[in-house]
Amino acid sequence: MPHISDKRNIEYHNKRVVFQGASWFEPRGAAICYDDFDTGVINLDLWDAVSVQATSGTAWAYSAAAGGADAGHGGWVRGVTGTGDDDMEALFGPLNWTSLLSSTTGLLVFETRVVLPVITTVAAVVGFTDAITETGAGNLFNLSGTTAGTQVPTDAAVWFYDTDATTDVWYGQGTANDVDTAYAAYAVGVAPPADDPHTLRIEIDSAQVGYFSMSGTGTDRGQLQNYGAVAGCGRSTAPMCPLIGITARAGTDNLAMECDYVFIAAPRSVA
C-alpha cells in the first residue's frame, strides 16, 4: 500500500476500510434525518405534534425527566394522552421518505428508542405512515383479540403495541395501497419492558418487504434482534413520514410515551 514517512521515522500507511451490512449508507447515496432531541426543544419546522380526540392531553415536548427509571439525563421528548378512550398524542416527521431507489443504494430505514412508563390499557405505534393529517381516529393501528388489525393509513410500515390484543407484544405490520398485512403474517416481537428504554427498527427493501427488529429485554436489552419480515410495507412511489404515537385505551388516562431519538435514512438519486 502507498505510504508516507517523515523525518521522525514514522510511517503512515493507507488502510482500506471495508464496511459490511445492507444498511450502511454513504452520504452521497442517501438522505438521512437524525434527531437526538438534545437541544431542549422540538424543532417545529421538522416535527408536527398532533392531538387526536385529546381531552387535556399533553402534546409532545422536550422533557428533562423522561427516559425511564434513570431519568434526568436529557435529550428525550414526551407525549401524554388525555382522559378519553382513544385519545392520542402523535409526533409526525417530514414527509417524502420512500424506497424508490433502494434496489441499487440500500434500504429505507426507521429506528427509534422509546420508553413506555405504563404498558397496560395502552396502544403505541412507531414507524412510517402516510396519514400525517389524520384527525378522525385514535391509534393509527388497532388490534382486538386475535382478529386482523385495522389501520388508518393507505401506505405504512410500523411496529405497534395494543393491549386490546390477546397477546400484548409489539407487532410489525405493513400497509400498501390500503391493503394491510394479514394477522398471521405479522412480525411478532416481545412485550415492551415497563419504564425501560428499548429500540425498534424497520428496514424496507426495493420489493417493499419490511424487516422488523427490536432490542431484547434483560441481559439482551442492548442487542437488536430480528423478529420477522413482512411484505407490502407501503409502495415505493408513495411518500411516508416517520411517526411515534401513544393512545389511551378504555378506563385509563394520562398515559405517556417517551422518545430518545428518531433516525431515518433513504436512498436518493445521485444523477
Steps between C-alpha positions, in 0.01 A plus 500: 500500500623858445655660803649825619795535734631801686828599658402342833507156338124466532326336208135569415336221302171532315259234616195390305187511713230250408148539637263206508122497538211590275405800712824693456451828312755725335407871529495548122252216458251560780282757667528482878296659778611451860358688796644429844272756666796634698433871443225527759229571240317323218582653164154595379635556149578127494239341728123538521339421835136395459232438763225264384176508701711624790340613825756685712787305352859625484647548154845361422767720652850485643517344848806499724333236721428247223701191417381231738617426853832676437330831433662838484762444229330724242461459127153344516153612390171391653130489409211428740148395403185672615219358708280348230499158338713505183659835584827512307810717504701460179824645368533503121827569323585621150319343204641354174698200628480215249700194394472585130872453430581243764577225247834667432583713803373328811200482728243745628563500875312618810635467853400642836561443870198535725370451852145404598470582872172303514439197275135426592180635336705684241585494129819629339631524145833590336614485139394641162153623405332714236222609739674820603182707535277233657256654752200267501634194679704393796797269458589465132532121539265301720479134598215333686535142622660286230308648208686683224570855603353812348702789370445861394794558260495400135875433499700424813747277679491502879570327826184530712397388847137469609380355828159433341678208330495153655879499530659828604817524289635725226370404155650593164250583227504646151235669288521552124232681303253449787564124522645407836697196613299196604514432873678165450779677310579764764853523632458401866735664744508500877321708762653839572677517836315731739676834551819378333654612167483268200576547131273428202624486140341445156690448174312494166658364182423568133229231496321680787584221743548633852746344744400562861753507783490606861726483800457218746430524869706411804857409408418541128365854532785655303480267200270533203331174405307425181137397554385442145443632148171647379400558137304800376668772707375796301568571133832623367331804344286587802660758731483421872606680816644378831252466785506438873169494686332399825128425551291444812268202520170486692518555875844659504622852436814712496725229356845604387748404231858626502744513209879528502564542127362439152723394211385471137708425192393455139669466162501802275579566137861594430450564127 
